[in-house]
Amino acid sequence: MGKLYLVPTPIGNLEDMTLRAIRVLQEADLILAEDTRTSGKLLQHFEITTPMHSHHMHNEHRTIENLITKLKGGDTLALISDAGTPAISDPGFLLTRAAVEHNIAVECLPGATAFVPALVNSGLPNDRFVFEGFLPVKKGRQTRLELLGQEGRTMVFYESPHKLIKTLTQFSEYFGGDRQVSVSRELTKMYEETVRGTLMEVLAHFTKTPPKGEFVVVVAGKK
């Protein structure tokens, strides 16, 4: 039997790549990358010459059987996403589940992920929290927001720049405009920024200052 490694990669700052992650990627028989062009730049930077195959949300259902065969044959596979830890709002869960079902060893390295620094620096309670990732775009969105309106734990969401205003507006409607929120963007990058305040205050900020970059939204739970 081979082994499947889930390897976190930097969410922006290349200095966040761990020495162990570099070694595992160098020693693997094959690297599975969400976008081979994006990951190619990372591998080139760290002088990693391991072959790469594309593994993303559009092909992962079709490729899993072949990858399990490789793992059963003794290959070591390393799965990476474009940024952060695989399977956290990125491809990785399906292959991990299949490997576990076939009694293939799986190991996830510790490393970069966007929601942890956003949660910790929010100033909101982080002893208990719920990670929601991306909300449903259409179907089920309203139902989810209604349920989350009663959630007492701190809530963590991912959001894209072109949907941030809509999401903050809906949070104000369902949670109340005075609910505390912390919005972090471009974490670990040159223009990293965190805006804190009530939902109405932060909504006003991003209405005046058009959102740019990738966002993590941390919302206080219901008191």
trRosetta pair geometry for C-beta under 8 A, 3 or more apart (Angstrom, degrees):
i j d omega theta_ij theta_ji phi_ij phi_ji
1 71 6.8 9 -166 152 72 79
1 72 6.3 -37 -115 -129 67 43
1 74 6.8 105 109 -93 6 52
1 103 7.4 -83 -112 112 155 83
1 104 5.6 -166 -168 -121 116 72
1 105 6.6 116 128 1 122 92
2 29 7.5 -69 -141 18 140 133
2 70 6.8 -30 22 132 154 69
2 71 4.3 -125 59 -151 110 54
2 72 7.2 -54 14 -13 91 12
2 73 6.8 8 -25 70 116 53
2 74 4.9 106 -63 173 87 18
2 75 4.4 -23 -91 67 161 39
2 76 5.2 -153 -170 -68 105 44
2 77 6.8 76 130 -5 135 82
2 104 6.9 6 69 -155 67 113
2 105 7.9 -130 116 46 40 95
3 71 7.3 164 -7 -148 10 98
3 76 5.2 0 55 -121 85 83
3 77 7.6 -163 93 34 46 63
3 104 7.1 173 -112 170 36 87
3 105 4.4 -31 -118 81 89 109
3 106 7.4 171 -167 -85 71 27
3 107 6.6 7 175 8 116 106
4 71 6.1 -21 -52 -112 95 137
4 77 5.2 -13 -114 69 70 99
4 78 8.0 156 -164 -90 50 29
4 79 6.7 16 -175 -10 96 112
4 95 6.9 -176 -151 141 150 106
4 96 7.0 -171 117 -105 144 60
4 99 4.7 -71 7 -114 147 165
4 104 6.1 67 -6 127 106 117
4 105 7.1 174 28 95 68 56
4 106 4.8 -16 70 -110 104 75
4 107 7.4 163 88 26 55 61
5 24 5.2 -154 164 177 167 134
5 28 6.7 -116 34 -88 127 123
5 76 7.1 28 -8 178 107 94
5 77 7.0 -169 28 96 72 50
5 78 4.5 -17 69 -111 110 74
5 79 6.9 -179 89 21 55 70
5 106 8.0 164 -86 -159 26 52
5 107 5.5 -22 -111 71 69 90
5 108 7.6 140 -167 -97 54 31
5 109 6.6 28 -174 -23 102 102
6 79 5.3 -24 -110 65 61 105
6 85 7.0 51 148 -171 111 82
6 86 4.7 -129 -156 55 99 119
6 87 6.6 -32 -143 2 143 117
6 92 6.0 74 -126 -160 119 129
6 96 6.8 2 -61 -85 129 119
6 106 7.2 31 -15 -178 102 94
6 107 7.2 -158 24 98 75 43
6 108 4.0 -16 62 -111 117 79
6 109 6.8 -158 87 19 62 70
7 21 5.1 124 -166 -143 105 92
7 24 5.7 -172 -95 92 128 132
7 25 6.1 135 171 -62 172 96
7 78 5.1 14 -10 -174 131 104
7 79 6.7 159 20 71 79 47
7 80 5.1 -39 75 -81 99 89
7 86 7.3 50 47 -8 45 117
7 109 5.4 27 -118 29 58 127
7 111 7.4 29 -178 20 52 154
8 18 7.8 58 72 6 99 112
8 21 6.6 -86 65 -100 66 140
8 80 7.9 117 -139 -130 7 81
8 84 6.1 -51 -148 171 92 34
8 85 4.2 -32 -95 -87 103 70
8 86 7.4 -136 -84 -2 53 69
8 109 6.1 -128 14 88 86 94
8 110 7.2 -35 13 147 136 25
8 111 2.9 -177 68 82 131 120
8 112 4.9 168 158 45 121 66
8 113 6.5 -83 -130 -52 132 80
9 17 6.7 -4 -146 -103 62 92
9 21 7.1 161 -89 172 58 146
9 39 7.5 -129 -73 -118 173 88
9 42 6.0 8 -161 -163 136 162
9 80 5.2 56 -28 -161 123 117
9 81 7.0 -156 31 63 109 60
9 82 7.7 -122 71 135 130 20
9 83 6.1 -100 89 -123 95 37
9 84 7.0 -18 60 19 65 20
9 111 7.4 41 -38 136 17 142
9 112 6.7 -55 98 52 25 123
10 13 5.7 -126 -165 74 131 46
10 14 5.3 -144 16 -104 164 33
10 15 7.5 93 -104 47 142 38
10 16 4.2 124 -111 64 96 104
10 17 5.4 -64 -37 -52 105 77
10 42 7.6 180 35 -125 97 122
10 83 6.7 -47 103 -140 46 85
10 112 5.3 103 -120 -11 36 166
10 188 6.8 -139 -174 123 96 154
11 16 7.2 -21 23 73 71 155
11 83 4.5 91 -121 170 54 114
11 84 5.0 41 -82 -62 100 84
11 112 5.0 -159 -16 161 90 127
11 113 7.3 106 -51 -136 129 13
11 114 5.1 141 -133 -73 159 87
11 187 5.8 9 107 85 133 102
11 188 5.6 114 76 32 91 132
12 16 7.8 58 59 15 62 134
12 83 7.2 44 -45 -147 54 136
12 186 6.7 94 -104 -177 155 64
12 187 6.3 175 3 92 136 56
12 188 3.9 156 59 87 113 98
12 189 3.8 -101 -172 -60 143 86
12 192 7.8 154 90 -69 166 104
13 16 5.1 91 85 -13 91 104
13 188 4.0 -116 1 165 104 106
13 189 6.7 -160 -49 -80 78 44
14 17 5.9 -16 -177 -8 61 113
14 42 7.5 -176 -120 -129 103 81
14 45 6.2 -85 -147 143 147 155
16 111 7.4 115 152 -171 93 88
16 112 4.9 72 141 -69 132 125
16 188 6.1 -33 -29 -148 142 151
17 21 5.7 -122 -171 75 76 130
17 22 6.3 78 150 -55 114 97
17 42 7.7 156 -86 -167 139 106
17 46 6.6 -120 137 -74 161 140
17 111 7.9 13 -133 -151 38 128
18 21 4.4 100 59 1 86 102
18 22 7.1 -148 96 -5 49 83
18 109 7.0 -156 57 160 140 128
18 110 7.7 78 -39 85 161 73
18 111 5.6 -117 -8 -101 121 108
19 22 5.8 -53 -155 34 34 113
19 23 6.5 33 150 -18 66 106
20 23 5.6 -54 -148 36 35 111
20 24 6.3 34 156 -19 68 105
20 109 6.0 -179 111 -143 117 131
21 24 5.9 -54 -145 37 30 109
21 25 6.3 26 157 -15 64 109
21 109 5.7 161 -84 117 83 160
21 111 6.0 56 -61 -85 136 151
22 25 6.0 -62 -150 40 27 108
22 26 6.3 27 153 -20 64 110
22 46 5.2 -133 -125 179 109 140
22 48 6.9 -143 -155 -69 72 119
23 26 5.7 -59 -148 37 30 112
23 27 6.1 13 161 -8 67 114
24 27 6.1 -66 -142 44 27 101
24 28 6.2 42 158 -42 65 102
24 78 5.7 138 139 -106 99 134
24 109 6.6 -146 4 -51 159 143
25 28 5.9 -37 -140 12 29 117
25 31 6.0 32 -147 -93 88 127
25 43 7.0 -141 157 -113 136 94
25 46 7.6 65 79 96 138 138
25 48 5.0 -9 123 -146 114 151
25 50 5.9 -148 165 22 68 142
25 78 5.4 -158 -101 114 61 166
25 80 7.4 19 -100 -45 119 134
26 48 5.4 -116 -81 -124 71 90
26 49 7.9 44 -133 33 73 67
26 50 6.4 -167 -131 -37 25 114
27 50 7.9 -21 45 -80 16 132
27 76 7.0 -17 123 95 85 151
28 31 5.8 105 88 -67 139 72
28 50 5.4 55 70 -153 88 156
28 76 4.9 -130 -134 113 64 99
28 77 6.3 67 -166 -142 118 17
28 78 3.9 -98 -73 -12 163 112
29 50 7.5 131 144 -155 9 109
29 51 7.8 -18 154 46 52 103
29 70 7.7 -162 94 172 134 116
29 75 4.4 -105 61 -155 151 91
29 76 5.1 125 1 52 93 70
29 77 6.8 -48 59 -73 91 54
30 50 6.9 171 -119 166 18 104
30 51 5.6 -36 -117 82 71 96
30 52 7.4 131 -169 -111 69 24
30 53 6.0 8 -180 1 117 110
30 70 7.0 -26 26 165 144 153
30 75 6.3 13 11 173 109 130
30 76 7.8 163 29 88 67 53
30 77 5.3 -22 72 -114 94 78
30 78 7.4 -177 93 28 47 71
31 39 7.2 -168 136 152 129 142
31 43 7.3 170 59 -87 169 138
31 48 7.8 70 -43 141 152 127
31 50 5.0 100 -21 107 109 119
31 51 7.0 177 25 93 80 43
31 52 4.7 -34 75 -104 100 75
31 53 7.4 166 83 24 50 64
31 77 7.7 147 -102 -164 23 63
31 78 5.0 -27 -111 72 71 100
31 79 7.8 153 -165 -92 57 23
31 80 6.3 -5 -173 10 104 111
32 52 7.6 145 -97 -158 17 68
32 53 5.6 -26 -108 70 65 90
32 54 7.8 29 -159 140 66 10
32 55 3.7 11 -179 5 106 144
32 67 7.2 21 -80 -119 143 137
32 77 6.0 30 -16 179 111 110
32 78 7.0 -175 22 88 74 45
32 79 4.5 -20 66 -109 112 70
32 80 7.1 160 81 25 59 61
32 95 7.6 134 104 -92 168 176
33 36 5.0 116 80 -88 131 57
33 38 7.6 -176 169 68 119 84
33 39 3.8 -114 -145 22 139 160
33 40 7.9 116 138 -41 173 65
33 52 5.0 -3 2 -164 124 119
33 53 7.3 155 23 74 77 38
33 54 6.4 -51 73 -110 77 44
33 55 6.5 119 50 32 27 84
33 80 5.5 -8 -108 69 70 97
33 81 8.0 139 -157 -115 53 17
34 38 7.4 -22 79 58 90 127
34 39 7.2 130 43 -37 68 121
34 54 7.8 24 174 -157 14 68
34 55 6.7 -58 -84 80 42 66
34 56 4.9 90 -156 -97 64 91
34 80 7.1 -104 -4 108 86 63
34 81 4.6 41 -25 -145 135 57
34 82 4.9 -81 72 -36 132 78
34 90 6.4 -67 -82 -169 146 111
34 91 5.8 158 -102 32 97 116
35 38 4.1 54 90 16 114 111
35 39 6.3 152 80 -8 60 89
35 54 7.5 20 -117 -130 26 94
35 56 6.9 55 -61 -78 62 133
35 82 5.4 28 23 -87 110 105
36 39 5.8 -59 -135 50 31 105
36 40 5.7 50 157 -41 65 104
36 52 5.1 141 -129 124 103 133
36 53 7.7 -85 -81 163 123 10
36 54 5.3 -76 -30 -79 111 84
37 40 5.6 -44 -145 21 25 119
37 41 7.5 28 155 -19 55 96
38 41 6.4 -57 -169 25 33 107
38 42 7.2 25 143 -11 64 106
38 82 4.9 6 110 -133 156 92
39 42 5.3 -54 -155 37 47 114
39 43 6.1 43 151 -19 76 105
39 52 6.4 161 99 -136 127 149
39 80 5.9 123 -120 94 132 128
39 82 7.1 -112 -54 -111 84 50
40 43 5.8 -55 -143 39 31 108
40 44 6.1 33 157 -21 65 108
40 52 7.0 -124 -79 24 79 162
41 44 5.8 -54 -146 36 28 112
41 45 6.5 35 153 -26 62 104
42 45 5.7 -54 -154 28 30 114
42 46 6.8 0 159 6 64 107
42 80 8.0 -141 84 149 150 154
43 46 6.3 -71 -148 51 31 91
43 48 4.1 -94 -156 69 84 103
43 49 7.5 140 161 -71 114 25
43 50 7.3 -118 -145 45 133 82
43 52 7.2 -137 -22 -54 162 130
44 47 7.3 27 -171 -80 33 36
44 48 7.8 -84 -51 44 21 71
50 78 7.5 41 121 36 159 126
53 63 7.8 167 142 -161 128 147
54 59 6.7 59 115 49 101 146
55 59 7.0 -117 -132 82 39 102
55 60 5.9 69 -174 -95 78 86
55 63 6.3 -127 -115 83 85 152
55 67 7.7 55 -107 -74 131 148
55 79 6.6 -77 84 -131 149 95
55 91 6.1 -169 134 121 84 147
55 95 7.3 7 -177 -44 137 148
56 59 6.0 58 55 30 72 90
56 60 6.6 -132 87 -40 22 95
56 91 5.6 -157 -142 -23 34 150
57 60 6.2 -31 -118 4 25 117
57 91 5.3 -148 -63 -70 66 105
59 62 5.3 -64 -167 46 67 109
59 63 5.5 48 141 -18 94 116
60 63 6.0 -68 -136 44 31 102
60 64 6.3 51 167 -51 67 95
60 91 5.3 -179 -61 -148 146 125
60 94 5.3 118 140 61 124 138
60 95 6.6 -99 -163 -41 111 98
61 64 6.6 -38 -152 -2 24 113
61 94 6.9 -73 -84 176 59 163
63 66 5.6 -63 -164 45 59 110
63 67 5.8 56 143 -24 86 109
64 67 5.6 -62 -146 40 32 110
64 68 6.2 34 157 -22 69 104
64 94 6.0 -94 -82 135 139 107
64 95 5.7 -155 -117 -97 94 71
64 98 5.1 139 -178 -20 122 169
65 68 5.9 -53 -149 33 29 111
65 69 6.7 33 150 -21 61 104
66 69 5.6 -52 -154 31 34 116
66 70 6.7 36 148 -20 64 101
67 70 5.5 -48 -152 32 38 114
67 71 6.5 36 151 -17 66 104
67 77 6.5 47 -164 -89 102 170
67 95 6.2 -30 99 -134 150 114
67 98 7.9 91 82 92 106 139
68 71 5.6 -53 -148 38 35 112
68 72 6.2 35 153 -18 67 106
68 98 5.6 -96 -75 145 124 120
68 99 6.9 -161 -109 -86 85 61
68 102 5.7 120 -158 -6 117 164
68 104 7.2 -153 -142 -21 76 151
69 72 5.8 -55 -146 39 30 110
69 73 6.3 28 153 -19 63 110
70 73 5.6 -62 -151 38 29 112
70 75 4.3 -34 164 38 91 141
70 77 6.5 85 107 -55 124 122
71 74 8.0 141 -180 7 28 10
71 75 6.0 -82 -87 64 36 85
71 77 6.1 -66 -79 3 95 119
71 99 6.3 -71 144 -118 173 100
71 102 7.5 112 92 93 125 137
71 104 4.8 30 145 -144 133 151
72 102 6.8 -78 -72 159 106 137
72 104 7.0 -91 -71 -84 64 119
79 86 4.9 55 122 -96 106 174
79 91 7.8 -120 -176 111 121 92
79 92 5.7 137 136 -116 141 93
79 95 6.5 157 -83 83 153 147
80 86 6.4 -133 -136 -56 20 114
81 84 6.2 -27 74 67 124 76
81 85 7.4 37 24 109 123 18
81 86 4.7 157 -27 -95 102 68
81 90 3.9 13 -122 166 153 154
81 91 6.5 159 -100 48 100 76
81 92 6.8 -68 -55 -41 111 120
82 90 7.3 -154 24 -127 80 133
83 112 7.4 -67 177 115 73 128
83 114 7.7 51 127 -47 110 109
84 88 6.1 -95 139 70 123 120
84 90 6.8 159 79 -13 108 143
84 112 5.5 -110 -113 116 50 89
84 113 4.7 79 -159 -117 102 55
84 114 5.6 -56 -91 -18 135 84
85 88 4.8 55 79 7 96 125
85 90 7.7 167 94 39 46 127
85 108 7.2 51 -163 -172 113 116
85 111 6.3 150 -81 73 91 88
85 112 6.9 -174 -41 86 77 53
85 113 4.4 -27 3 -79 111 110
86 90 5.6 -106 -140 96 47 118
86 91 6.7 -40 -157 90 94 59
86 92 3.4 137 155 -85 99 147
86 108 7.9 -139 57 -127 95 102
87 90 6.2 -41 -18 72 13 78
87 91 7.2 -42 -79 124 52 26
87 92 3.1 -100 -55 87 81 121
87 93 4.7 119 -138 -55 103 69
87 96 6.2 -1 -82 -6 147 142
88 92 7.9 -5 -1 48 50 140
88 113 5.6 22 68 -141 167 123
88 115 7.5 -133 173 9 132 118
88 133 7.5 -167 176 -97 64 111
89 133 4.3 168 -79 -144 110 115
89 134 6.1 112 -137 -9 122 95
89 158 5.5 45 -117 12 173 156
91 94 7.3 -45 -160 27 80 102
91 95 7.6 53 160 1 92 112
92 95 6.3 -68 -155 44 36 103
92 96 5.8 35 156 -21 73 115
93 96 5.7 -63 -147 40 28 112
93 97 6.1 27 160 -20 67 108
94 97 5.9 -54 -148 35 27 110
94 98 6.4 26 155 -17 62 107
95 98 5.7 -55 -147 37 32 111
95 99 6.3 34 154 -21 66 105
96 99 5.8 -55 -149 35 30 111
96 100 6.4 29 154 -18 65 106
96 106 5.7 89 -145 -146 82 152
97 100 5.8 -55 -149 37 31 111
97 101 6.3 31 153 -20 65 108
98 101 5.6 -55 -147 36 31 113
98 102 6.4 14 157 -5 65 110
99 102 6.1 -69 -149 47 29 99
99 104 4.1 -87 -166 70 83 116
99 105 7.8 -55 163 69 116 23
99 106 5.1 116 107 -67 133 113
100 103 7.7 34 -177 -76 33 27
100 104 7.3 -85 -62 52 23 73
100 106 6.1 -46 -67 -2 81 138
112 188 7.5 -30 -138 -30 127 162
113 116 5.4 77 78 -1 95 107
114 117 7.2 -73 -166 42 38 95
114 118 6.2 26 153 -14 73 121
114 158 7.2 82 84 -104 135 105
114 187 5.5 145 -140 41 85 144
114 214 7.3 -77 -126 120 160 121
114 216 5.3 -174 143 -60 107 131
115 118 5.5 -66 -147 45 37 114
115 119 5.8 39 158 -25 74 109
115 131 6.0 68 154 -125 167 115
115 156 4.9 82 -158 163 120 142
115 158 7.3 -81 -72 -64 104 90
115 216 5.6 175 -104 -142 59 134
116 119 5.9 -55 -145 35 27 109
116 120 6.3 20 161 -15 63 110
117 120 5.7 -57 -139 40 33 109
117 121 6.0 10 169 -1 69 112
117 184 7.4 -167 108 161 89 169
117 187 5.7 138 79 -159 130 134
117 188 7.6 112 42 -48 166 91
118 121 6.7 -68 -140 48 21 93
118 122 6.4 43 155 -51 59 102
118 156 7.0 122 94 -142 116 111
118 182 7.2 163 176 113 80 109
118 184 4.1 -146 -120 34 97 141
118 187 6.4 -87 -59 -76 92 141
118 194 7.5 170 -134 -109 70 113
118 216 3.6 -83 -93 101 173 141
118 218 5.7 174 142 -37 97 119
119 122 5.7 -44 -155 1 28 121
119 124 7.6 -84 -160 65 63 99
119 126 5.1 115 154 -118 104 123
119 129 6.2 53 -146 -164 135 179
119 154 7.0 117 -146 124 99 135
119 156 5.6 -41 -78 -89 109 133
119 216 7.9 -84 -40 151 66 132
119 218 5.6 156 -103 -109 56 138
120 126 6.1 -1 -95 -56 51 175
121 182 7.5 -174 104 165 69 147
121 184 7.0 88 75 -83 115 137
121 194 6.0 -122 119 -74 118 169
122 126 7.4 130 48 -61 109 113
122 154 7.6 142 87 -166 149 139
122 182 3.5 176 -140 48 90 157
122 184 7.6 -98 -78 -33 83 113
122 194 7.5 -143 -97 -166 53 132
122 196 7.0 144 -161 -103 60 113
122 218 4.1 -79 -98 88 154 151
123 182 6.5 143 35 -71 87 143
123 196 6.4 33 33 -131 129 153
124 154 4.9 134 131 -119 120 132
124 180 6.4 167 -94 111 111 121
124 182 6.2 -146 -13 -1 114 123
124 218 5.7 -175 33 141 138 116
124 219 7.8 130 -126 128 173 12
124 220 5.2 -144 -137 -86 127 79
125 128 7.0 -2 136 46 113 72
125 129 7.5 175 108 -68 75 91
125 153 7.8 -116 96 -154 113 58
125 154 5.3 -172 74 -37 76 121
125 220 7.5 81 23 -133 90 82
125 221 7.5 -54 57 18 119 108
126 129 5.7 -19 -140 -34 57 130
126 154 6.2 -52 -90 47 52 154
128 153 4.7 -101 126 -123 94 112
128 154 7.2 136 92 21 58 85
129 153 5.3 168 -118 161 28 110
129 154 4.2 -38 -111 73 96 94
129 155 7.0 177 -166 -79 83 22
129 156 6.0 50 161 -18 125 108
130 151 6.2 -87 27 -167 145 139
130 153 5.0 108 -15 87 94 127
130 154 7.4 173 23 85 66 47
130 155 5.4 -19 67 -110 94 69
130 156 7.1 -172 91 22 46 78
131 156 4.8 -26 -113 66 64 113
132 135 6.6 14 145 -75 121 72
132 144 7.9 121 -156 173 127 125
132 148 7.2 7 -87 -101 150 139
132 155 5.9 16 -12 -172 122 99
132 156 6.4 170 21 77 76 52
132 157 5.0 -21 71 -91 111 77
133 157 7.0 -2 92 -142 12 52
133 158 5.4 -17 -164 17 49 109
134 157 7.2 91 -102 -170 28 83
134 158 5.1 -49 -63 73 72 100
134 159 7.1 134 -117 -87 75 48
135 141 5.7 75 152 -131 109 89
135 144 6.1 171 -149 98 96 145
135 145 7.4 35 -148 -63 140 88
135 157 6.4 -5 -34 -143 93 125
135 159 7.9 8 13 -90 97 93
135 167 6.8 154 23 -122 136 112
136 139 6.0 -92 169 78 135 54
136 140 4.2 74 20 78 173 99
136 141 4.4 -137 81 -69 94 72
136 144 6.0 144 16 -4 108 144
137 141 6.8 -87 101 -62 14 128
138 141 6.1 -87 -166 -9 10 122
140 143 5.3 -62 -155 46 54 114
140 144 5.7 57 150 -28 82 106
141 144 5.8 -59 -150 35 28 111
141 145 6.4 25 155 -18 64 107
142 145 5.8 -55 -147 36 31 110
142 146 6.4 33 154 -21 65 105
143 146 5.8 -54 -151 33 31 113
143 147 6.6 28 153 -16 64 106
144 147 5.8 -57 -152 37 32 110
144 148 6.1 25 155 -15 67 111
145 148 5.7 -57 -141 42 31 109
145 149 6.5 49 153 -37 62 98
145 170 6.0 -80 -122 157 153 114
145 171 7.7 -131 -141 -91 111 48
145 174 4.4 -122 161 -86 107 173
146 149 5.7 -43 -157 13 30 120
146 174 6.5 -114 -81 -145 43 121
147 150 6.5 -69 -173 35 39 101
147 151 7.2 54 135 -45 68 98
148 151 4.8 -27 -154 -4 54 125
148 155 6.1 64 -163 -107 117 159
148 174 7.2 56 76 130 92 134
148 175 7.5 -45 117 -75 92 105
149 174 4.7 -116 -77 162 117 91
149 175 5.6 -152 -120 -86 75 58
149 222 6.9 64 160 -62 48 131
150 222 6.0 -55 -153 12 28 155
151 155 5.8 76 101 -63 145 119
151 221 5.4 -101 120 -135 76 94
151 222 6.3 126 71 4 41 99
152 221 4.4 67 167 156 27 133
152 222 5.4 -69 -93 60 56 79
152 223 7.8 100 -136 -100 84 15
153 221 4.7 136 63 -74 12 145
154 218 6.4 5 175 -176 110 94
154 219 7.1 163 -162 82 62 45
154 220 6.1 -42 -110 -123 77 39
154 221 5.4 -88 -60 -26 35 94
155 218 7.2 162 84 -155 49 47
155 219 4.6 -15 61 61 100 97
155 220 8.0 -9 21 69 81 8
155 221 6.5 121 -22 -80 86 73
156 216 6.7 -12 -167 -176 93 99
156 217 7.4 151 -157 82 44 52
156 218 5.4 -10 -104 -105 73 76
156 219 7.9 -170 -74 22 30 71
157 167 7.2 -169 127 178 151 142
157 216 7.3 156 81 -161 48 52
157 217 4.4 -16 63 62 101 100
157 218 7.8 -171 24 -73 69 34
157 219 7.2 25 1 -3 110 108
158 214 7.6 -17 -163 177 96 98
158 215 7.1 135 -165 87 50 63
158 216 6.1 -31 -102 -104 59 65
158 217 7.7 176 -91 19 10 82
159 163 5.7 -130 -169 87 97 99
159 164 5.1 117 129 -93 129 72
159 167 5.2 -109 -121 21 146 164
159 215 4.6 -29 69 77 87 115
159 216 7.8 155 23 -97 77 20
159 217 5.6 28 4 -11 124 119
160 163 5.1 64 62 23 88 103
160 164 7.1 -130 90 -41 40 81
160 214 7.0 -39 -115 -122 53 67
160 215 7.2 178 -96 26 6 99
161 164 5.8 -32 -147 -10 33 119
161 210 7.9 55 176 156 114 79
161 211 4.1 -176 -151 117 82 103
161 212 5.6 28 -122 -111 149 22
161 213 6.3 111 -68 50 119 37
161 214 7.5 -84 -38 -85 87 32
161 215 6.8 130 -77 -19 57 112
162 211 7.6 -155 -58 77 28 116
163 166 5.3 -59 -164 46 63 115
163 167 5.7 62 140 -26 86 107
164 167 5.8 -61 -147 38 30 109
164 168 6.2 25 160 -15 68 108
164 183 7.6 84 -160 -153 123 139
164 206 6.0 -91 121 164 124 154
164 211 4.4 103 41 -60 146 171
164 215 5.6 79 -98 11 122 164
164 217 7.7 161 -138 -61 88 126
165 168 6.0 -56 -144 40 28 107
165 169 6.2 31 155 -21 63 109
165 203 7.1 96 -142 -150 66 83
165 206 6.1 -157 -84 116 80 113
165 207 6.4 99 -125 -86 117 73
165 211 6.9 -153 -38 -7 84 125
166 169 5.7 -58 -150 36 27 113
166 170 6.4 22 155 -15 64 107
167 170 5.8 -57 -148 39 31 107
167 171 6.3 36 152 -22 65 104
167 217 6.9 -162 124 -10 132 167
168 171 5.5 -49 -146 33 33 116
168 172 6.6 38 152 -22 63 101
168 181 7.5 143 -130 130 95 170
168 183 7.7 -24 -87 -74 123 142
168 199 6.2 173 -171 -166 84 89
168 202 6.4 -131 -145 103 137 100
168 203 4.4 172 136 -94 126 92
168 206 6.7 123 9 52 162 136
168 217 7.4 -151 -79 -127 84 144
169 172 5.8 -53 -156 31 31 113
169 173 6.6 29 149 -18 64 106
169 203 6.3 111 -73 -136 60 136
170 173 5.4 -53 -148 36 38 113
170 174 6.0 15 162 -2 71 111
171 174 6.3 -67 -137 49 26 94
171 175 5.1 -15 179 19 69 122
171 179 7.1 -115 156 68 99 134
171 181 7.1 77 133 -84 150 145
171 199 5.3 -149 109 -136 108 138
171 217 7.8 -138 -55 159 158 142
171 219 6.2 -138 -155 -103 135 147
172 175 6.9 -56 -103 55 15 85
172 176 7.1 -55 -162 125 49 14
172 177 4.4 32 -154 -91 101 73
172 179 7.7 -162 -109 32 49 104
172 199 4.5 -179 -84 126 82 130
172 200 6.0 96 -122 -70 130 70
172 203 6.2 -27 -44 -36 137 153
175 179 4.4 -32 135 -11 114 161
175 199 6.6 129 79 -40 115 156
175 219 6.6 -76 -130 178 174 137
175 222 7.5 -139 -147 -77 85 87
176 179 5.0 113 74 -32 85 97
176 199 7.4 136 99 28 48 134
177 198 6.3 54 149 151 65 117
177 199 5.2 -127 -148 73 45 103
177 200 3.9 43 -179 -47 110 111
177 203 7.9 -73 -139 17 94 136
178 198 5.0 -49 -142 -142 40 133
178 199 7.3 -36 5 28 8 91
178 200 7.1 -11 -72 6 45 114
179 198 6.6 111 61 -154 34 75
179 199 5.1 30 61 -21 86 116
179 219 6.3 25 140 -168 123 99
179 220 5.7 -161 -177 58 84 99
180 196 7.5 6 -172 -174 93 87
180 197 7.3 -138 -139 140 67 19
180 198 6.2 -61 -93 -100 46 51
180 199 7.9 -140 -103 -34 4 71
180 219 7.5 146 91 -157 55 51
180 220 4.1 55 61 -13 95 134
181 196 7.3 -174 94 -144 49 52
181 197 7.0 -16 58 72 77 51
181 198 7.0 58 17 -180 90 21
181 199 5.1 80 -8 -83 133 67
181 202 5.3 -98 82 17 117 153
181 217 6.5 -17 -169 -170 112 90
181 218 6.8 150 -161 82 59 54
181 219 5.0 -16 -107 -105 88 70
181 220 7.0 -110 -69 1 48 81
182 194 6.1 2 -177 -175 97 105
182 195 7.4 165 -155 83 50 44
182 196 4.6 -9 -107 -102 82 87
182 217 7.7 154 82 -158 49 44
182 218 4.5 -11 60 62 96 107
183 194 6.9 163 83 -153 44 56
183 195 4.9 -12 59 58 97 93
183 196 7.8 -175 22 -75 63 42
183 202 5.6 133 -1 -171 124 135
183 206 7.3 -41 97 -49 165 134
183 215 6.0 -18 -170 -160 95 113
183 216 7.4 162 -155 81 48 49
183 217 5.3 -10 -107 -108 81 73
183 218 7.6 -165 -75 25 36 70
184 187 5.6 42 147 -70 119 102
184 192 7.5 -6 -171 -167 92 85
184 193 7.2 172 -148 91 52 46
184 194 4.5 -16 -98 -100 81 87
184 215 7.0 144 79 -154 48 59
184 216 4.8 -9 60 57 99 97
184 218 7.4 34 -1 -4 101 107
185 191 7.7 -30 109 116 100 92
185 192 7.2 176 88 -143 55 44
185 193 5.4 -3 53 58 94 89
185 194 7.8 174 17 -81 62 44
185 211 7.2 -169 -95 -158 151 87
185 212 7.3 101 163 82 147 54
185 213 4.3 107 173 86 108 128
185 214 6.6 154 -150 75 72 38
185 215 5.0 -29 -93 -95 87 72
185 216 7.7 -176 -78 20 41 66
186 189 4.2 -84 174 56 94 121
186 190 7.5 -52 158 57 132 52
186 191 4.8 14 101 82 164 81
186 192 5.0 -138 101 -88 88 49
186 193 6.6 45 47 16 105 79
186 212 7.9 11 -44 109 122 80
186 213 4.0 -66 -53 -152 93 153
186 214 6.8 119 -71 43 47 70
187 192 5.7 67 -120 -125 29 110
187 214 8.0 -67 15 83 86 97
187 216 6.9 14 -33 6 131 124
188 192 6.4 113 5 -76 15 133
189 192 5.6 146 58 -53 61 83
189 213 7.5 -164 57 -134 144 131
191 212 7.8 -13 116 96 148 114
191 213 6.8 -154 90 -61 115 143
195 202 5.4 132 123 -130 112 96
195 205 5.5 -169 -169 104 149 160
195 206 7.4 172 65 -50 163 95
196 202 7.3 -54 -165 -79 11 117
197 201 3.5 -84 136 90 137 134
197 202 5.0 167 61 -48 99 84
197 205 7.5 123 35 -19 139 131
198 201 4.6 94 51 6 78 103
198 202 7.0 -158 85 -2 38 87
199 202 6.1 -59 -142 43 29 104
199 203 5.9 33 157 -23 65 111
199 219 7.6 26 -80 -125 108 106
200 203 5.6 -53 -142 37 28 114
200 204 6.4 32 156 -22 62 105
201 204 5.8 -54 -152 33 29 112
201 205 6.7 33 149 -22 62 103
202 205 5.4 -46 -151 29 38 117
202 206 6.6 21 158 -6 67 105
203 206 6.4 -64 -147 45 29 97
203 207 6.1 35 153 -26 65 109
204 207 5.6 -53 -143 34 29 115
204 208 6.5 22 158 -12 63 108
205 208 6.2 -68 -157 41 26 103
205 209 6.0 -24 163 28 68 110
206 209 5.9 -65 -120 68 36 79
206 210 7.5 58 -176 -137 67 15
206 211 5.2 20 -160 -61 115 94
211 215 6.8 -32 -165 -52 128 135
220 223 8.0 4 144 -49 117 84
